[in-house]
Amino acid sequence: MTINVRDFDSKDALLAEVEALIRSTLSKSSEREYALMVSGGNTPLPVYAAIAADPIEASPQAYLAFTDDRYVPIDSPDSNFGNARAMIEAVGLAERTIRINPDLDIEACAARYDADLAAFLARGASIPVALLGLGADGHTCSLFNDTDLARAENCLAAPAYKESPPDRITVSPKLLAQVGEIIFVVAGDDKAEMIDALINNPDSITAGKAVSQCASVSLWRV
């Protein structure tokens, strides 16, 4: 697997490019439905806020989906959906966001997200781009270790159990393999070791294993 690396001079420049990508992807015209898949974490939050403050009108065919989310109420500060909700509503995607339902028990929640993603793809929709994070421990989405990878092997979404709450719902490598382009968006000096591993020895970390079957993988870093 080859990782296409793009370096940025500053975090502001990186986030500006992420913002431009989200805007252009959500507003593009298309004959078929498609979803932009985004992640949580702190890095993209300024981008979501900027788009909420100066929104574009999303294409009628556009959807938003999440790589993962914490199994918490949507009004929790830990909810990826909750943290992106202002942007989602501002661009007109409140009814076209594929997300987890934390009102269900965790197994049912994961099964529902799996079914929703499967139904979306089954009707001919696509996921052209997914923006992924990379943890200082080498995880991506909420795939932290080989146990998580194995649990997600035969589905599109699965639960991920943590020793310290909250548990998570995550998409699987099987789902990521159906994405047109995977883009890791990485900022922070604490990620240097994992960036090197992803580029030079991807099978040594969970993130590399998760995207090993993906057709196009890029790394945007600062």
C-alpha positions in Angstrom: 0.0 0.0 0.0 1.3 3.4 -1.0 0.4 6.4 1.2 0.3 9.7 -0.7 1.8 12.3 1.6 0.9 16.0 1.5 2.8 18.3 3.9 1.4 21.7 5.1 3.4 24.6 6.5 1.0 25.2 9.4 -2.1 23.8 11.1 -4.1 26.7 9.8 -3.1 25.8 6.2 -4.1 22.2 6.8 -7.5 23.1 8.3 -8.2 25.5 5.4 -7.6 22.7 2.9 -9.9 20.4 4.9 -12.6 23.1 5.0 -12.3 23.6 1.2 -12.6 19.9 0.6 -15.7 19.6 2.8 -17.3 22.6 1.1 -16.6 21.4 -2.4 -17.6 17.8 -1.7 -20.9 18.6 -0.1 -21.8 21.1 -2.8 -20.9 19.2 -5.9 -23.6 18.2 -8.3 -24.2 14.5 -8.8 -26.7 12.1 -10.4 -26.4 9.7 -7.5 -26.5 10.1 -3.8 -23.1 10.2 -2.0 -21.8 10.7 1.5 -18.8 12.5 2.9 -17.5 10.6 5.8 -16.0 12.6 8.7 -14.3 11.8 12.0 -14.4 13.2 15.4 -11.6 14.4 17.7 -10.4 17.9 18.2 -8.6 18.6 14.9 -11.7 19.1 12.7 -13.7 21.1 15.2 -12.6 24.5 14.0 -13.5 23.5 10.5 -17.0 22.5 11.5 -17.4 25.8 13.3 -16.2 27.8 10.4 -18.7 26.1 8.0 -21.5 26.5 10.5 -20.8 30.3 10.6 -20.5 30.7 6.9 -22.5 27.7 5.4 -22.8 26.5 1.9 -25.9 24.8 0.5 -25.4 21.1 0.3 -26.2 19.3 -2.9 -29.6 17.5 -2.9 -27.7 14.3 -3.4 -25.2 14.9 -0.5 -25.2 13.0 2.8 -22.9 13.1 5.8 -21.7 10.0 7.7 -19.3 9.4 10.6 -16.3 7.1 10.8 -17.2 6.5 14.4 -18.8 7.9 17.5 -18.8 7.5 21.2 -21.7 5.7 22.7 -23.1 8.8 24.5 -26.2 11.0 24.2 -26.0 13.3 21.3 -26.0 16.4 23.6 -22.8 15.1 25.3 -19.6 17.0 24.6 -18.1 13.7 23.7 -20.5 13.1 20.8 -19.0 13.5 17.3 -22.4 14.0 15.9 -23.2 16.6 18.5 -20.0 18.5 17.9 -20.8 18.7 14.2 -24.5 19.3 14.6 -24.3 23.1 14.1 -22.6 22.6 10.7 -24.9 19.8 9.7 -28.0 21.9 10.3 -26.4 25.0 8.7 -25.7 23.2 5.4 -29.1 21.5 5.3 -28.1 17.9 6.1 -30.2 17.4 9.3 -32.3 14.8 7.5 -29.4 13.4 5.5 -26.9 12.4 8.1 -26.1 8.8 8.7 -25.3 8.5 12.4 -25.6 6.2 15.4 -28.7 6.1 17.6 -27.4 6.0 21.3 -31.0 5.4 22.5 -30.5 1.8 21.6 -28.4 -0.6 23.5 -24.8 -0.7 22.1 -25.1 -4.0 20.2 -28.4 -2.8 18.6 -26.9 0.6 18.0 -24.0 -0.9 16.0 -26.3 -3.2 14.1 -28.5 -0.3 13.2 -25.6 1.8 11.9 -24.3 -1.2 10.0 -27.8 -1.7 8.4 -28.1 2.0 7.6 -24.8 2.1 5.8 -25.6 -1.1 4.0 -28.9 0.2 2.8 -27.3 3.5 1.7 -24.7 1.7 -0.5 -27.2 -0.9 -1.7 -29.3 1.8 -3.4 -26.3 2.8 -5.6 -24.9 5.6 -3.4 -21.2 6.0 -2.8 -18.7 7.4 -0.3 -16.2 9.3 -2.4 -14.1 10.7 0.5 -13.5 9.7 4.2 -11.5 12.0 6.5 -9.8 9.9 9.2 -7.8 10.8 12.2 -4.7 9.0 13.5 -4.2 8.5 17.2 -0.9 8.7 19.0 -1.4 5.0 19.8 -1.9 4.1 16.1 -5.7 3.8 16.0 -8.1 5.2 13.5 -11.9 5.5 13.6 -12.6 3.6 16.8 -10.4 0.6 15.8 -7.8 0.5 18.5 -6.4 -3.0 18.3 -6.6 -6.4 16.6 -9.6 -7.4 18.7 -11.5 -4.5 17.3 -10.5 -5.3 13.8 -11.6 -8.9 14.2 -15.0 -7.9 15.7 -15.6 -5.7 12.7 -14.4 -8.2 10.1 -17.7 -9.3 8.6 -19.8 -6.1 8.9 -19.7 -2.4 8.0 -20.0 -1.1 11.6 -19.4 -2.7 15.0 -19.1 -1.8 18.7 -15.7 -1.1 20.2 -15.4 -1.7 23.9 -13.0 0.5 26.0 -11.6 -0.3 29.4 -12.4 3.3 30.3 -15.8 4.6 29.2 -17.3 5.5 26.8 -17.5 2.6 24.4 -17.7 3.4 20.7 -19.4 2.5 17.4 -17.0 2.3 14.5 -17.0 1.6 10.8 -15.0 -1.4 9.7 -12.1 -2.0 7.3 -14.8 -3.6 5.0 -16.6 -0.2 4.8 -13.4 1.8 4.4 -12.4 -0.4 1.4 -15.5 0.9 -0.4 -14.5 4.5 0.0 -13.1 6.3 -3.1 -10.3 8.1 -1.2 -9.2 7.8 2.4 -7.5 11.0 3.8 -5.8 10.9 7.1 -5.7 14.4 8.6 -3.0 14.6 11.2 -1.7 17.4 13.4 0.5 17.2 16.5 4.1 16.4 17.4 2.8 13.4 19.4 1.8 11.7 16.1 5.3 11.6 14.5 6.0 8.0 15.4 2.7 6.8 14.1 3.0 8.8 11.0 6.3 7.1 10.2 4.8 3.7 10.9 1.8 4.4 8.7 4.0 5.4 5.8 6.8 2.9 6.1 5.4 -0.1 8.0 1.5 0.2 7.9 1.0 -3.4 9.0 2.6 -2.5 12.3 -0.2 -0.3 13.5 -4.0 -0.7 13.6 -4.7 2.3 11.3 -2.5 0.8 8.6 -4.2 -2.6 8.9 -7.6 -0.9 8.8 -6.9 0.7 5.4 -4.8 -2.0 3.8 -7.5 -2.9 1.3 -8.3 0.7 0.3 -7.7 1.8 -3.3 -6.4 5.3 -2.5 -4.9 6.5 0.8 -3.5 10.0 1.5 -1.9 11.6 4.5 -2.3 15.3 5.1 0.1 16.4 7.9 1.6 19.3 9.6 
